Amino acid sequence: MAILSKKESTSYSGVSVSKRIKSRAQDPFILKKVKEAEAFLNKHGLPAALTR
Amino acid sequence: MTLTHYPLETNPEFLDYEFLSIGPKGEIRKLVRFTRMEVADTSLDIYNLAFGDYDKVGNTIDDDIITDNKDPNQVLLTVAAAVLAFTARHPEALVFVQGNTPVRMRYYTMGVATHLDGTLKGFDIWGNIEEEWELFRPNRRYIGLLARRKAEGV
């Protein structure tokens, strides 16, 4: 895989932006991880500094 | 020797990132994804950071694989670069990280400790230990981490 492609990429904050990088929003792995993370935060809450 | 992160690519939404780990095992494709979460009793923008190797068989991410490509510090630095790029785009976002095993969580914690005065200097970071949140301190066995860019001028 070529990480940088001048034709397809633009640069932003030292990171290349490319439409070739697909969204993993519906990836089952991601969905599972998000569910676990939500359960964690709903159980433990947030740091006090963030709830004032 | 100054370590630099691997070249990093993201999509126009700045939510998905890819890079190649290069070492004795060859080129390993790594993926990072930030996903907004629904957390009760808060309107804060909280994103989960998921990270792992690309699994071409399932066309998914796998965080169970132990690659051992002899570049853990460079990989962590690259993930930190993804956090920087993401939070530059979403400065109010909180980023949550949880390792899939205690060993992986310790790896993340050590990585944060290493870059606390450098790459991550501009962040407030909290760790969850024994079901309580505290400001991040090195050498603690956290089970979850939360990070947010410090407000401008702080």
N, CA and C atoms of all chains as a GROMACS GRO file, in nm:
protein
  618
    1MET      N    1   0.085  -0.119   0.000
    1MET     CA    2   0.000   0.000   0.000
    1MET      C    3   0.088   0.124   0.000
    2ALA      N    4   0.066   0.212  -0.092
    2ALA     CA    5   0.139   0.338  -0.091
    2ALA      C    6   0.071   0.433   0.006
    3ILE      N    7   0.145   0.475   0.106
    3ILE     CA    8   0.086   0.563   0.207
    3ILE      C    9   0.055   0.700   0.148
    4LEU      N   10   0.147   0.752   0.069
    4LEU     CA   11   0.127   0.886   0.015
    4LEU      C   12   0.107   0.879  -0.135
    5SER      N   13   0.006   0.943  -0.181
    5SER     CA   14  -0.016   0.952  -0.324
    5SER      C   15  -0.044   1.097  -0.355
    6LYS      N   16   0.044   1.160  -0.432
    6LYS     CA   17   0.028   1.304  -0.456
    6LYS      C   18  -0.102   1.337  -0.525
    7LYS      N   19  -0.149   1.245  -0.609
    7LYS     CA   20  -0.272   1.273  -0.682
    7LYS      C   21  -0.394   1.272  -0.592
    8GLU      N   22  -0.391   1.183  -0.493
    8GLU     CA   23  -0.512   1.163  -0.414
    8GLU      C   24  -0.508   1.231  -0.278
    9SER      N   25  -0.392   1.278  -0.238
    9SER     CA   26  -0.380   1.326  -0.102
    9SER      C   27  -0.353   1.476  -0.094
   10THR      N   28  -0.396   1.533   0.016
   10THR     CA   29  -0.356   1.668   0.051
   10THR      C   30  -0.300   1.659   0.191
   11SER      N   31  -0.226   1.761   0.233
   11SER     CA   32  -0.162   1.754   0.363
   11SER      C   33  -0.232   1.844   0.464
   12TYR      N   34  -0.246   1.799   0.588
   12TYR     CA   35  -0.307   1.879   0.695
   12TYR      C   36  -0.241   1.840   0.825
   13SER      N   37  -0.181   1.938   0.894
   13SER     CA   38  -0.119   1.914   1.024
   13SER      C   39  -0.023   1.796   1.023
   14GLY      N   40   0.055   1.784   0.918
   14GLY     CA   41   0.154   1.676   0.912
   14GLY      C   42   0.097   1.540   0.881
   15VAL      N   43  -0.031   1.534   0.852
   15VAL     CA   44  -0.096   1.408   0.821
   15VAL      C   45  -0.160   1.422   0.683
   16SER      N   46  -0.146   1.320   0.600
   16SER     CA   47  -0.204   1.327   0.466
   16SER      C   48  -0.352   1.294   0.469
   17VAL      N   49  -0.429   1.370   0.397
   17VAL     CA   50  -0.573   1.345   0.387
   17VAL      C   51  -0.601   1.277   0.255
   18SER      N   52  -0.671   1.166   0.260
   18SER     CA   53  -0.697   1.090   0.138
   18SER      C   54  -0.836   1.028   0.141
   19LYS      N   55  -0.904   1.039   0.029
   19LYS     CA   56  -1.036   0.976   0.020
   19LYS      C   57  -1.024   0.824   0.011
   20ARG      N   58  -0.902   0.774  -0.009
   20ARG     CA   59  -0.884   0.630  -0.016
   20ARG      C   60  -0.899   0.561   0.120
   21ILE      N   61  -0.887   0.640   0.227
   21ILE     CA   62  -0.901   0.580   0.360
   21ILE      C   63  -1.050   0.567   0.390
   22LYS      N   64  -1.096   0.443   0.398
   22LYS     CA   65  -1.240   0.423   0.413
   22LYS      C   66  -1.284   0.434   0.558
   23SER      N   67  -1.409   0.471   0.574
   23SER     CA   68  -1.467   0.480   0.708
   23SER      C   69  -1.489   0.340   0.765
   24ARG      N   70  -1.452   0.323   0.890
   24ARG     CA   71  -1.473   0.195   0.960
   24ARG      C   72  -1.589   0.208   1.059
   25ALA      N   73  -1.674   0.306   1.038
   25ALA     CA   74  -1.782   0.333   1.134
   25ALA      C   75  -1.871   0.211   1.156
   26GLN      N   76  -1.890   0.131   1.052
   26GLN     CA   77  -1.982   0.016   1.066
   26GLN      C   78  -1.908  -0.116   1.084
   27ASP      N   79  -1.778  -0.108   1.103
   27ASP     CA   80  -1.698  -0.229   1.125
   27ASP      C   81  -1.743  -0.296   1.256
   28PRO      N   82  -1.774  -0.425   1.254
   28PRO     CA   83  -1.820  -0.493   1.376
   28PRO      C   84  -1.722  -0.479   1.493
   29PHE      N   85  -1.592  -0.479   1.462
   29PHE     CA   86  -1.491  -0.460   1.567
   29PHE      C   87  -1.509  -0.324   1.634
   30ILE      N   88  -1.528  -0.221   1.552
   30ILE     CA   89  -1.545  -0.085   1.605
   30ILE      C   90  -1.673  -0.076   1.688
   31LEU      N   91  -1.781  -0.130   1.634
   31LEU     CA   92  -1.909  -0.124   1.705
   31LEU      C   93  -1.900  -0.192   1.842
   32LYS      N   94  -1.829  -0.305   1.845
   32LYS     CA   95  -1.811  -0.378   1.972
   32LYS      C   96  -1.729  -0.294   2.070
   33LYS      N   97  -1.621  -0.234   2.021
   33LYS     CA   98  -1.535  -0.154   2.108
   33LYS      C   99  -1.609  -0.031   2.162
   34VAL      N  100  -1.690   0.030   2.079
   34VAL     CA  101  -1.764   0.148   2.122
   34VAL      C  102  -1.866   0.111   2.230
   35LYS      N  103  -1.931  -0.003   2.210
   35LYS     CA  104  -2.028  -0.050   2.309
   35LYS      C  105  -1.960  -0.073   2.444
   36GLU      N  106  -1.843  -0.136   2.440
   36GLU     CA  107  -1.768  -0.163   2.563
   36GLU      C  108  -1.725  -0.032   2.629
   37ALA      N  109  -1.680   0.062   2.547
   37ALA     CA  110  -1.634   0.191   2.601
   37ALA      C  111  -1.751   0.269   2.662
   38GLU      N  112  -1.865   0.268   2.594
   38GLU     CA  113  -1.982   0.336   2.649
   38GLU      C  114  -2.024   0.274   2.782
   39ALA      N  115  -2.019   0.141   2.788
   39ALA     CA  116  -2.055   0.072   2.913
   39ALA      C  117  -1.958   0.112   3.024
   40PHE      N  118  -1.831   0.121   2.991
   40PHE     CA  119  -1.728   0.160   3.089
   40PHE      C  120  -1.759   0.299   3.144
   41LEU      N  121  -1.783   0.395   3.055
   41LEU     CA  122  -1.803   0.534   3.099
   41LEU      C  123  -1.937   0.551   3.168
   42ASN      N  124  -2.036   0.476   3.126
   42ASN     CA  125  -2.165   0.485   3.194
   42ASN      C  126  -2.156   0.425   3.335
   43LYS      N  127  -2.066   0.329   3.352
   43LYS     CA  128  -2.047   0.268   3.484
   43LYS      C  129  -1.961   0.357   3.574
   44HIS      N  130  -1.849   0.405   3.520
   44HIS     CA  131  -1.751   0.479   3.603
   44HIS      C  132  -1.770   0.629   3.600
   45GLY      N  133  -1.852   0.679   3.510
   45GLY     CA  134  -1.870   0.823   3.499
   45GLY      C  135  -1.748   0.891   3.440
   46LEU      N  136  -1.738   1.022   3.462
   46LEU     CA  137  -1.628   1.101   3.408
   46LEU      C  138  -1.548   1.163   3.522
   47PRO      N  139  -1.427   1.208   3.495
   47PRO     CA  140  -1.351   1.279   3.599
   47PRO      C  141  -1.430   1.399   3.652
   48ALA      N  142  -1.415   1.425   3.780
   48ALA     CA  143  -1.492   1.534   3.842
   48ALA      C  144  -1.471   1.667   3.769
   49ALA      N  145  -1.351   1.688   3.720
   49ALA     CA  146  -1.321   1.815   3.652
   49ALA      C  147  -1.407   1.835   3.528
   50LEU      N  148  -1.462   1.728   3.477
   50LEU     CA  149  -1.542   1.737   3.354
   50LEU      C  150  -1.691   1.743   3.382
   51THR      N  151  -1.728   1.729   3.507
   51THR     CA  152  -1.871   1.725   3.539
   51THR      C  153  -1.915   1.851   3.614
   52ARG      N  154  -1.820   1.941   3.640
   52ARG     CA  155  -1.856   2.065   3.712
   52ARG      C  156  -1.930   2.160   3.622
   53MET      N  157   1.885   0.967   1.978
   53MET     CA  158   1.814   0.957   1.850
   53MET      C  159   1.670   1.004   1.866
   54THR      N  160   1.630   1.093   1.778
   54THR     CA  161   1.492   1.140   1.783
   54THR      C  162   1.404   1.047   1.700
   55LEU      N  163   1.301   0.997   1.766
   55LEU     CA  164   1.209   0.906   1.698
   55LEU      C  165   1.102   0.987   1.626
   56THR      N  166   1.070   0.951   1.505
   56THR     CA  167   0.961   1.019   1.434
   56THR      C  168   0.849   0.918   1.408
   57HIS      N  169   0.730   0.970   1.394
   57HIS     CA  170   0.617   0.879   1.370
   57HIS      C  171   0.614   0.837   1.223
   58TYR      N  172   0.547   0.727   1.197
   58TYR     CA  173   0.530   0.680   1.059
   58TYR      C  174   0.442   0.776   0.980
   59PRO      N  175   0.460   0.781   0.848
   59PRO     CA  176   0.366   0.860   0.767
   59PRO      C  177   0.223   0.813   0.792
   60LEU      N  178   0.136   0.910   0.809
   60LEU     CA  179   0.000   0.881   0.853
   60LEU      C  180  -0.099   0.938   0.753
   61GLU      N  181  -0.201   0.860   0.723
   61GLU     CA  182  -0.304   0.904   0.629
   61GLU      C  183  -0.440   0.900   0.698
   62THR      N  184  -0.524   0.998   0.667
   62THR     CA  185  -0.659   0.999   0.725
   62THR      C  186  -0.761   1.031   0.616
   63ASN      N  187  -0.887   1.005   0.646
   63ASN     CA  188  -0.990   1.041   0.548
   63ASN      C  189  -1.038   1.185   0.575
   64PRO      N  190  -1.115   1.243   0.486
   64PRO     CA  191  -1.153   1.384   0.501
   64PRO      C  192  -1.229   1.414   0.630
   65GLU      N  193  -1.286   1.312   0.692
   65GLU     CA  194  -1.359   1.334   0.818
   65GLU      C  195  -1.264   1.335   0.938
   66PHE      N  196  -1.140   1.296   0.917
   66PHE     CA  197  -1.040   1.289   1.025
   66PHE      C  198  -1.079   1.190   1.134
   67LEU      N  199  -1.150   1.086   1.096
   67LEU     CA  200  -1.192   0.986   1.195
   67LEU      C  201  -1.118   0.854   1.180
   68ASP      N  202  -1.071   0.825   1.060
   68ASP     CA  203  -1.002   0.698   1.034
   68ASP      C  204  -0.860   0.727   0.986
   69TYR      N  205  -0.763   0.653   1.042
   69TYR     CA  206  -0.622   0.676   1.011
   69TYR      C  207  -0.555   0.543   0.978
   70GLU      N  208  -0.459   0.550   0.887
   70GLU     CA  209  -0.384   0.429   0.852
   70GLU      C  210  -0.236   0.460   0.842
   71PHE      N  211  -0.155   0.363   0.878
   71PHE     CA  212  -0.010   0.374   0.858
   71PHE      C  213   0.050   0.234   0.849
   72LEU      N  214   0.174   0.230   0.807
   72LEU     CA  215   0.244   0.103   0.796
   72LEU      C  216   0.353   0.095   0.902
   73SER      N  217   0.350  -0.013   0.981
   73SER     CA  218   0.460  -0.045   1.071
   73SER      C  219   0.562  -0.122   0.989
   74ILE      N  220   0.688  -0.080   0.999
   74ILE     CA  221   0.792  -0.144   0.917
   74ILE      C  222   0.899  -0.203   1.009
   75GLY      N  223   0.921  -0.333   0.995
   75GLY     CA  224   1.019  -0.399   1.080
   75GLY      C  225   1.052  -0.538   1.029
   76PRO      N  226   1.109  -0.621   1.115
   76PRO     CA  227   1.151  -0.755   1.074
   76PRO      C  228   1.037  -0.842   1.018
   77LYS      N  229   0.916  -0.814   1.062
   77LYS     CA  230   0.800  -0.892   1.013
   77LYS      C  231   0.743  -0.835   0.883
   78GLY      N  232   0.810  -0.733   0.831
   78GLY     CA  233   0.764  -0.672   0.706
   78GLY      C  234   0.681  -0.549   0.732
   79GLU      N  235   0.590  -0.518   0.638
   79GLU     CA  236   0.503  -0.401   0.651
   79GLU      C  237   0.368  -0.446   0.705
   80ILE      N  238   0.333  -0.393   0.821
   80ILE     CA  239   0.206  -0.429   0.885
   80ILE      C  240   0.115  -0.307   0.879
   81ARG      N  241  -0.001  -0.324   0.818
   81ARG     CA  242  -0.097  -0.214   0.805
   81ARG      C  243  -0.171  -0.195   0.937
   82LYS      N  244  -0.167  -0.073   0.990
   82LYS     CA  245  -0.230  -0.041   1.119
   82LYS      C  246  -0.343   0.059   1.098
   83LEU      N  247  -0.450   0.041   1.174
   83LEU     CA  248  -0.566   0.128   1.162
   83LEU      C  249  -0.601   0.191   1.297
   84VAL      N  250  -0.641   0.315   1.291
   84VAL     CA  251  -0.687   0.387   1.410
   84VAL      C  252  -0.823   0.448   1.375
   85ARG      N  253  -0.918   0.438   1.465
   85ARG     CA  254  -1.051   0.493   1.439
   85ARG      C  255  -1.103   0.566   1.563
   86PHE      N  256  -1.154   0.687   1.544
   86PHE     CA  257  -1.219   0.764   1.652
   86PHE      C  258  -1.370   0.760   1.627
   87THR      N  259  -1.445   0.717   1.726
   87THR     CA  260  -1.591   0.706   1.710
   87THR      C  261  -1.660   0.779   1.824
   88ARG      N  262  -1.753   0.868   1.789
   88ARG     CA  263  -1.826   0.941   1.892
   88ARG      C  264  -1.918   0.847   1.969
   89MET      N  265  -1.922   0.865   2.101
   89MET     CA  266  -2.000   0.775   2.186
   89MET      C  267  -2.118   0.848   2.250
   90GLU      N  268  -2.213   0.769   2.291
   90GLU     CA  269  -2.328   0.820   2.367
   90GLU      C  270  -2.304   0.784   2.513
   91VAL      N  271  -2.278   0.886   2.594
   91VAL     CA  272  -2.253   0.862   2.736
   91VAL      C  273  -2.358   0.937   2.816
   92ALA      N  274  -2.415   0.869   2.916
   92ALA     CA  275  -2.525   0.925   2.993
   92ALA      C  276  -2.482   1.050   3.070
   93ASP      N  277  -2.574   1.141   3.086
   93ASP     CA  278  -2.558   1.259   3.173
   93ASP      C  279  -2.446   1.353   3.131
   94THR      N  280  -2.416   1.357   3.005
   94THR     CA  281  -2.317   1.455   2.960
   94THR      C  282  -2.344   1.492   2.815
   95SER      N  283  -2.312   1.616   2.785
   95SER     CA  284  -2.324   1.659   2.646
   95SER      C  285  -2.185   1.672   2.583
   96LEU      N  286  -2.083   1.627   2.656
   96LEU     CA  287  -1.947   1.637   2.604
   96LEU      C  288  -1.930   1.544   2.484
   97ASP      N  289  -1.840   1.587   2.395
   97ASP     CA  290  -1.807   1.503   2.280
   97ASP      C  291  -1.698   1.405   2.320
   98ILE      N  292  -1.736   1.281   2.338
   98ILE     CA  293  -1.640   1.179   2.382
   98ILE      C  294  -1.625   1.076   2.270
   99TYR      N  295  -1.501   1.053   2.232
   99TYR     CA  296  -1.472   0.960   2.122
   99TYR      C  297  -1.390   0.843   2.173
  100ASN      N  298  -1.426   0.726   2.127
  100ASN     CA  299  -1.345   0.608   2.156
  100ASN      C  300  -1.234   0.596   2.053
  101LEU      N  301  -1.114   0.568   2.102
  101LEU     CA  302  -1.001   0.542   2.013
  101LEU      C  303  -0.985   0.390   2.002
  102ALA      N  304  -1.003   0.338   1.882
  102ALA     CA  305  -0.980   0.195   1.858
  102ALA      C  306  -0.857   0.183   1.769
  103PHE      N  307  -0.776   0.083   1.798
  103PHE     CA  308  -0.648   0.070   1.728
  103PHE      C  309  -0.612  -0.077   1.713
  104GLY      N  310  -0.564  -0.114   1.596
  104GLY     CA  311  -0.521  -0.252   1.577
  104GLY      C  312  -0.465  -0.274   1.438
  105ASP      N  313  -0.434  -0.400   1.410
  105ASP     CA  314  -0.382  -0.437   1.278
  105ASP      C  315  -0.498  -0.460   1.181
  106TYR      N  316  -0.472  -0.432   1.056
  106TYR     CA  317  -0.572  -0.462   0.953
  106TYR      C  318  -0.574  -0.613   0.931
  107ASP      N  319  -0.692  -0.671   0.939
  107ASP     CA  320  -0.711  -0.814   0.915
  107ASP      C  321  -0.772  -0.830   0.777
  108LYS      N  322  -0.688  -0.868   0.679
  108LYS     CA  323  -0.739  -0.870   0.542
  108LYS      C  324  -0.835  -0.987   0.518
  109VAL      N  325  -0.830  -1.088   0.603
  109VAL     CA  326  -0.924  -1.200   0.586
  109VAL      C  327  -1.066  -1.153   0.614
  110GLY      N  328  -1.081  -1.084   0.727
  110GLY     CA  329  -1.215  -1.036   0.763
  110GLY      C  330  -1.241  -0.893   0.720
  111ASN      N  331  -1.141  -0.829   0.656
  111ASN     CA  332  -1.151  -0.686   0.620
  111ASN      C  333  -1.195  -0.604   0.741
  112THR      N  334  -1.128  -0.626   0.851
  112THR     CA  335  -1.164  -0.558   0.975
  112THR      C  336  -1.036  -0.521   1.050
  113ILE      N  337  -1.053  -0.478   1.174
  113ILE     CA  338  -0.939  -0.447   1.261
  113ILE      C  339  -0.928  -0.559   1.364
  114ASP      N  340  -0.805  -0.595   1.396
  114ASP     CA  341  -0.783  -0.698   1.497
  114ASP      C  342  -0.685  -0.645   1.600
  115ASP      N  343  -0.729  -0.637   1.726
  115ASP     CA  344  -0.637  -0.589   1.830
  115ASP      C  345  -0.586  -0.703   1.917
  116ASP      N  346  -0.613  -0.826   1.875
  116ASP     CA  347  -0.559  -0.943   1.948
  116ASP      C  348  -0.422  -0.983   1.896
  117ILE      N  349  -0.390  -0.940   1.775
  117ILE     CA  350  -0.262  -0.978   1.715
  117ILE      C  351  -0.147  -0.910   1.788
  118ILE      N  352  -0.045  -0.989   1.820
  118ILE     CA  353   0.079  -0.931   1.875
  118ILE      C  354   0.181  -0.938   1.763
  119THR      N  355   0.203  -0.823   1.699
  119THR     CA  356   0.285  -0.820   1.578
  119THR      C  357   0.433  -0.841   1.608
  120ASP      N  358   0.481  -0.779   1.715
  120ASP     CA  359   0.623  -0.785   1.751
  120ASP      C  360   0.712  -0.746   1.633
  121ASN      N  361   0.683  -0.628   1.578
  121ASN     CA  362   0.762  -0.579   1.464
  121ASN      C  363   0.878  -0.490   1.511
  122LYS      N  364   0.908  -0.502   1.639
  122LYS     CA  365   1.024  -0.434   1.699
  122LYS      C  366   1.020  -0.281   1.685
  123ASP      N  367   0.900  -0.226   1.681
  123ASP     CA  368   0.888  -0.080   1.668
  123ASP      C  369   0.777  -0.024   1.757
  124PRO      N  370   0.761  -0.077   1.881
  124PRO     CA  371   0.647  -0.034   1.962
  124PRO      C  372   0.645   0.116   1.990
  125ASN      N  373   0.762   0.175   2.010
  125ASN     CA  374   0.764   0.319   2.040
  125ASN      C  375   0.722   0.402   1.920
  126GLN      N  376   0.766   0.359   1.803
  126GLN     CA  377   0.731   0.434   1.682
  126GLN      C  378   0.581   0.418   1.651
  127VAL      N  379   0.529   0.300   1.679
  127VAL     CA  380   0.385   0.277   1.658
  127VAL      C  381   0.304   0.366   1.753
  128LEU      N  382   0.345   0.369   1.880
  128LEU     CA  383   0.273   0.452   1.977
  128LEU      C  384   0.282   0.600   1.942
  129LEU      N  385   0.399   0.641   1.896
  129LEU     CA  386   0.416   0.780   1.856
  129LEU      C  387   0.324   0.813   1.738
  130THR      N  388   0.303   0.718   1.651
  130THR     CA  389   0.216   0.740   1.535
  130THR      C  390   0.069   0.747   1.579
  131VAL      N  391   0.033   0.663   1.675
  131VAL     CA  392  -0.104   0.672   1.729
  131VAL      C  393  -0.122   0.808   1.797
  132ALA      N  394  -0.019   0.852   1.869
  132ALA     CA  395  -0.025   0.985   1.933
  132ALA      C  396  -0.040   1.094   1.826
  133ALA      N  397   0.027   1.077   1.713
  133ALA     CA  398   0.014   1.174   1.603
  133ALA      C  399  -0.129   1.176   1.550
  134ALA      N  400  -0.193   1.059   1.548
  134ALA     CA  401  -0.333   1.052   1.506
  134ALA      C  402  -0.422   1.129   1.606
  135VAL      N  403  -0.390   1.114   1.735
  135VAL     CA  404  -0.466   1.187   1.838
  135VAL      C  405  -0.448   1.338   1.819
  136LEU      N  406  -0.326   1.379   1.789
  136LEU     CA  407  -0.299   1.521   1.766
  136LEU      C  408  -0.378   1.573   1.647
  137ALA      N  409  -0.376   1.498   1.537
  137ALA     CA  410  -0.446   1.542   1.417
  137ALA      C  411  -0.597   1.546   1.440
  138PHE      N  412  -0.647   1.443   1.507
  138PHE     CA  413  -0.791   1.436   1.534
  138PHE      C  414  -0.836   1.551   1.624
  139THR      N  415  -0.760   1.576   1.731
  139THR     CA  416  -0.802   1.681   1.824
  139THR      C  417  -0.771   1.821   1.772
  140ALA      N  418  -0.683   1.831   1.672
  140ALA     CA  419  -0.665   1.961   1.607
  140ALA      C  420  -0.793   1.996   1.532
  141ARG      N  421  -0.854   1.894   1.477
  141ARG     CA  422  -0.979   1.911   1.403
  141ARG      C  423  -1.099   1.920   1.497
  142HIS      N  424  -1.092   1.850   1.610
  142HIS     CA  425  -1.201   1.846   1.708
  142HIS      C  426  -1.144   1.884   1.846
  143PRO      N  427  -1.111   2.013   1.866
  143PRO     CA  428  -1.039   2.051   1.989
  143PRO      C  429  -1.117   2.029   2.118
  144GLU      N  430  -1.248   2.020   2.110
  144GLU     CA  431  -1.328   1.999   2.231
  144GLU      C  432  -1.344   1.851   2.265
  145ALA      N  433  -1.300   1.765   2.175
  145ALA     CA  434  -1.326   1.622   2.194
  145ALA      C  435  -1.244   1.562   2.307
  146LEU      N  436  -1.308   1.472   2.379
  146LEU     CA  437  -1.239   1.388   2.476
  146LEU      C  438  -1.211   1.256   2.407
  147VAL      N  439  -1.091   1.204   2.426
  147VAL     CA  440  -1.055   1.076   2.364
  147VAL      C  441  -1.040   0.971   2.473
  148PHE      N  442  -1.115   0.863   2.458
  148PHE     CA  443  -1.111   0.753   2.556
  148PHE      C  444  -1.034   0.635   2.498
  149VAL      N  445  -0.946   0.577   2.580
  149VAL     CA  446  -0.867   0.462   2.538
  149VAL      C  447  -0.875   0.353   2.643
  150GLN      N  448  -0.896   0.232   2.596
  150GLN     CA  449  -0.898   0.118   2.687
  150GLN      C  450  -0.828   0.003   2.616
  151GLY      N  451  -0.730  -0.056   2.682
  151GLY     CA  452  -0.660  -0.170   2.622
  151GLY      C  453  -0.745  -0.295   2.630
  152ASN      N  454  -0.728  -0.388   2.535
  152ASN     CA  455  -0.809  -0.509   2.539
  152ASN      C  456  -0.757  -0.610   2.641
  153THR      N  457  -0.636  -0.587   2.691
  153THR     CA  458  -0.579  -0.671   2.797
  153THR      C  459  -0.502  -0.580   2.893
  154PRO      N  460  -0.475  -0.628   3.016
  154PRO     CA  461  -0.394  -0.547   3.109
  154PRO      C  462  -0.256  -0.514   3.050
  155VAL      N  463  -0.198  -0.608   2.976
  155VAL     CA  464  -0.066  -0.584   2.916
  155VAL      C  465  -0.074  -0.471   2.814
  156ARG      N  466  -0.177  -0.475   2.731
  156ARG     CA  467  -0.194  -0.370   2.630
  156ARG      C  468  -0.221  -0.235   2.697
  157MET      N  469  -0.300  -0.239   2.805
  157MET     CA  470  -0.331  -0.114   2.875
  157MET      C  471  -0.204  -0.055   2.936
  158ARG      N  472  -0.119  -0.143   2.988
  158ARG     CA  473   0.008  -0.097   3.045
  158ARG      C  474   0.096  -0.036   2.934
  159TYR      N  475   0.094  -0.095   2.818
  159TYR     CA  476   0.168  -0.045   2.702
  159TYR      C  477   0.121   0.098   2.669
  160TYR      N  478  -0.010   0.118   2.668
  160TYR     CA  479  -0.064   0.252   2.640
  160TYR      C  480  -0.022   0.350   2.751
  161THR      N  481  -0.034   0.305   2.877
  161THR     CA  482  -0.002   0.392   2.990
  161THR      C  483   0.145   0.434   2.986
  162MET      N  484   0.232   0.338   2.955
  162MET     CA  485   0.375   0.370   2.946
  162MET      C  486   0.401   0.467   2.830
  163GLY      N  487   0.326   0.448   2.722
  163GLY     CA  488   0.341   0.538   2.607
  163GLY      C  489   0.301   0.680   2.643
  164VAL      N  490   0.191   0.693   2.716
  164VAL     CA  491   0.146   0.827   2.758
  164VAL      C  492   0.251   0.888   2.850
  165ALA      N  493   0.302   0.809   2.945
  165ALA     CA  494   0.402   0.860   3.039
  165ALA      C  495   0.526   0.908   2.964
  166THR      N  496   0.567   0.833   2.862
  166THR     CA  497   0.686   0.870   2.785
  166THR      C  498   0.670   1.004   2.714
  167HIS      N  499   0.549   1.030   2.664
  167HIS     CA  500   0.527   1.149   2.582
  167HIS      C  501   0.455   1.262   2.656
  168LEU      N  502   0.443   1.246   2.788
  168LEU     CA  503   0.368   1.343   2.868
  168LEU      C  504   0.427   1.484   2.860
  169ASP      N  505   0.557   1.494   2.857
  169ASP     CA  506   0.621   1.626   2.852
  169ASP      C  507   0.656   1.668   2.710
  170GLY      N  508   0.619   1.587   2.614
  170GLY     CA  509   0.650   1.620   2.475
  170GLY      C  510   0.524   1.630   2.393
  171THR      N  511   0.499   1.527   2.315
  171THR     CA  512   0.384   1.526   2.225
  171THR      C  513   0.252   1.554   2.297
  172LEU      N  514   0.238   1.504   2.419
  172LEU     CA  515   0.110   1.515   2.489
  172LEU      C  516   0.107   1.629   2.592
  173LYS      N  517   0.204   1.717   2.583
  173LYS     CA  518   0.213   1.826   2.682
  173LYS      C  519   0.089   1.915   2.682
  174GLY      N  520   0.029   1.930   2.568
  174GLY     CA  521  -0.087   2.018   2.558
  174GLY      C  522  -0.219   1.952   2.592
  175PHE      N  523  -0.213   1.838   2.664
  175PHE     CA  524  -0.336   1.764   2.695
  175PHE      C  525  -0.355   1.751   2.845
  176ASP      N  526  -0.482   1.754   2.886
  176ASP     CA  527  -0.518   1.707   3.020
  176ASP      C  528  -0.548   1.559   3.005
  177ILE      N  529  -0.492   1.476   3.092
  177ILE     CA  530  -0.512   1.332   3.081
  177ILE      C  531  -0.552   1.276   3.217
  178TRP      N  532  -0.655   1.194   3.216
  178TRP     CA  533  -0.701   1.130   3.338
  178TRP      C  534  -0.690   0.978   3.322
  179GLY      N  535  -0.666   0.911   3.433
  179GLY     CA  536  -0.662   0.765   3.430
  179GLY      C  537  -0.764   0.711   3.528
  180ASN      N  538  -0.824   0.597   3.494
  180ASN     CA  539  -0.920   0.534   3.585
  180ASN      C  540  -0.852   0.416   3.654
  181ILE      N  541  -0.850   0.423   3.786
  181ILE     CA  542  -0.788   0.317   3.865
  181ILE      C  543  -0.877   0.288   3.984
  182GLU      N  544  -0.902   0.163   4.009
  182GLU     CA  545  -0.991   0.121   4.118
  182GLU      C  546  -1.123   0.196   4.113
  183GLU      N  547  -1.174   0.209   3.992
  183GLU     CA  548  -1.306   0.268   3.966
  183GLU      C  549  -1.313   0.418   3.996
  184GLU      N  550  -1.198   0.483   4.008
  184GLU     CA  551  -1.194   0.628   4.030
  184GLU      C  552  -1.107   0.692   3.923
  185TRP      N  553  -1.146   0.815   3.884
  185TRP     CA  554  -1.063   0.892   3.791
  185TRP      C  555  -0.965   0.979   3.868
  186GLU      N  556  -0.846   0.992   3.817
  186GLU     CA  557  -0.747   1.082   3.874
  186GLU      C  558  -0.665   1.142   3.761
  187LEU      N  559  -0.599   1.255   3.786
  187LEU     CA  560  -0.508   1.310   3.686
  187LEU      C  561  -0.397   1.208   3.663
  188PHE      N  562  -0.358   1.193   3.539
  188PHE     CA  563  -0.263   1.089   3.501
  188PHE      C  564  -0.132   1.102   3.578
  189ARG      N  565  -0.087   0.986   3.630
  189ARG     CA  566   0.045   0.977   3.691
  189ARG      C  567   0.114   0.854   3.634
  190PRO      N  568   0.243   0.862   3.606
  190PRO     CA  569   0.313   0.744   3.552
  190PRO      C  570   0.313   0.629   3.653
  191ASN      N  571   0.334   0.510   3.602
  191ASN     CA  572   0.349   0.389   3.684
  191ASN      C  573   0.224   0.353   3.764
  192ARG      N  574   0.109   0.385   3.710
  192ARG     CA  575  -0.016   0.345   3.774
  192ARG      C  576  -0.085   0.245   3.682
  193ARG      N  577  -0.158   0.152   3.740
  193ARG     CA  578  -0.222   0.048   3.660
  193ARG      C  579  -0.365   0.090   3.623
  194TYR      N  580  -0.372   0.180   3.527
  194TYR     CA  581  -0.503   0.231   3.485
  194TYR      C  582  -0.578   0.129   3.401
  195ILE      N  583  -0.710   0.137   3.408
  195ILE     CA  584  -0.791   0.050   3.323
  195ILE      C  585  -0.859   0.128   3.210
  196GLY      N  586  -0.846   0.259   3.214
  196GLY     CA  587  -0.899   0.343   3.107
  196GLY      C  588  -0.834   0.480   3.113
  197LEU      N  589  -0.822   0.545   2.999
  197LEU     CA  590  -0.761   0.678   2.993
  197LEU      C  591  -0.853   0.772   2.916
  198LEU      N  592  -0.856   0.897   2.961
  198LEU     CA  593  -0.931   1.002   2.891
  198LEU      C  594  -0.836   1.119   2.869
  199ALA      N  595  -0.841   1.178   2.750
  199ALA     CA  596  -0.752   1.290   2.722
  199ALA      C  597  -0.828   1.398   2.648
  200ARG      N  598  -0.791   1.522   2.674
  200ARG     CA  599  -0.850   1.635   2.604
  200ARG      C  600  -0.747   1.746   2.592
  201ARG      N  601  -0.748   1.814   2.480
  201ARG     CA  602  -0.658   1.927   2.463
  201ARG      C  603  -0.686   2.032   2.569
  202LYS      N  604  -0.579   2.089   2.623
  202LYS     CA  605  -0.598   2.200   2.717
  202LYS      C  606  -0.656   2.319   2.642
  203ALA      N  607  -0.735   2.397   2.712
  203ALA     CA  608  -0.793   2.515   2.648
  203ALA      C  609  -0.681   2.609   2.605
  204GLU      N  610  -0.703   2.680   2.496
  204GLU     CA  611  -0.604   2.776   2.446
  204GLU      C  612  -0.568   2.875   2.556
  205GLY      N  613  -0.437   2.903   2.567
  205GLY     CA  614  -0.391   3.003   2.662
  205GLY      C  615  -0.368   2.949   2.801
  206VAL      N  616  -0.393   2.817   2.822
  206VAL     CA  617  -0.371   2.758   2.955
  206VAL      C  618  -0.229   2.706   2.962
   0.00000   0.00000   0.00000
